[in-house]
Amino acid sequence: MRATLHQLKIFQQVAALMSYSAAANQLNLTQPAVSIQIKQLEENLGLALFEKIGKQVFLTSAGKEFNAFCMDIFTRIDNMDMKLSAMKGQLEGDFHLAAVTSAKYFTPHLLGAFHKRYPKVNLHLDVVNRGQIIQRLKDNEDDLVIMGLVPGNLPLTRHPIIDNPIIIVANPAHPLAKKKKIPLADLLKHDFIFRENGSGTRKALEDFLLSNQLKLTPSMVLGSSETIKQAVMADLGISALSRHSVTLELATNSLVELDVLDFPLIRSWYLVHHETKRLSPAAQTFIDFILYEKETVASLCNRFLETHFISHRNK
């Protein structure tokens, strides 16, 4: 196969954008130049990589296979660059991390600590919901992801990094706010706000209730922890949230943690990747940093939570 890296980069850009003109703009080339390079590549391969239906461009079956091949090649090249820079004593390159929304409160602090140690690594963080995280894992979009409930139907490697306490929160004026040792069954008597289907926090709560032969019917379903916090503060109901996501609200008494029997539910946050994924040097170094550095993730996060709580309590 006679193909240049330049042609592969052009192909990959067209495959990503599904547009010759958009790829040309992204690469600072003319559209005819992009078309010529793709045509030469297809002639060298003896296969059509794209097909046009109406005004829409699509990958052919060969194009989809070739796109996966190109992604593997450029990942290997990036990894080679990282390894060579690491051999020179300086880790460099791109590191892509995705985290579920409820982990966004501590993830930047982990990246901040990592950046201080490895300042030449270019950090990229995407915060998405659990359904999107699972799709990104399937599509191999990230070096690593941070999530709580890891799907069991995918071949994944998980590294537990910190406890994730799930608590029941309410408005300070709620009838349950000052009660002690609240039975689980009492939760059924009050409006309960759930996250959307697919949320790890929601599934953890539902599984726990089911194990106690209880089922909650939500009075409201909302799509993010931030929206739920606002709804609970507006006294529209109670809800289950990660304690990490409500540190400020608990410190300022905007929300209260209910004293419910068998709570908090202690789950874990995990660093996750495919079992067969070739980890880049930056990704492997991040795992080692999180798991084995002297200042562990737990101490980083606990210090952040304590500082956040004390500073707001003293205001």
Number of C-alpha atoms within 10 A of each C-alpha: 7 8 13 11 11 10 17 21 15 24 25 20 20 25 21 12 13 17 16 22 17 17 22 19 12 13 15 9 14 14 16 12 13 21 17 12 18 21 16 14 22 16 12 12 14 10 13 16 22 21 12 10 8 6 7 9 16 17 18 15 13 13 20 15 12 18 20 11 13 17 14 13 14 15 15 15 12 17 20 15 17 21 19 15 15 15 10 9 9 14 21 21 19 19 18 16 20 27 24 22 21 28 20 18 15 17 20 13 15 16 18 13 16 17 15 10 12 17 14 13 18 13 16 13 16 14 18 17 19 25 13 15 22 19 11 16 19 14 9 13 14 19 22 27 23 27 25 24 17 19 12 7 6 12 12 15 14 18 15 16 17 21 17 21 17 22 24 22 28 26 24 19 13 20 10 21 17 13 11 11 11 17 12 14 15 10 17 14 8 16 17 21 23 28 22 17 14 14 20 21 26 19 16 18 21 16 13 15 15 12 10 11 9 14 15 18 10 16 13 16 14 14 13 15 20 13 13 23 24 14 19 22 22 13 16 19 21 29 26 25 25 21 20 21 20 22 19 19 18 18 20 16 15 18 27 25 25 25 19 20 12 13 16 19 18 13 17 18 19 22 24 21 23 17 12 9 12 15 18 22 23 24 19 14 15 21 18 11 18 24 18 11 11 9 12 16 22 14 12 16 19 15 12 16 20 12 12 14 17 13 12 15 13 8 7
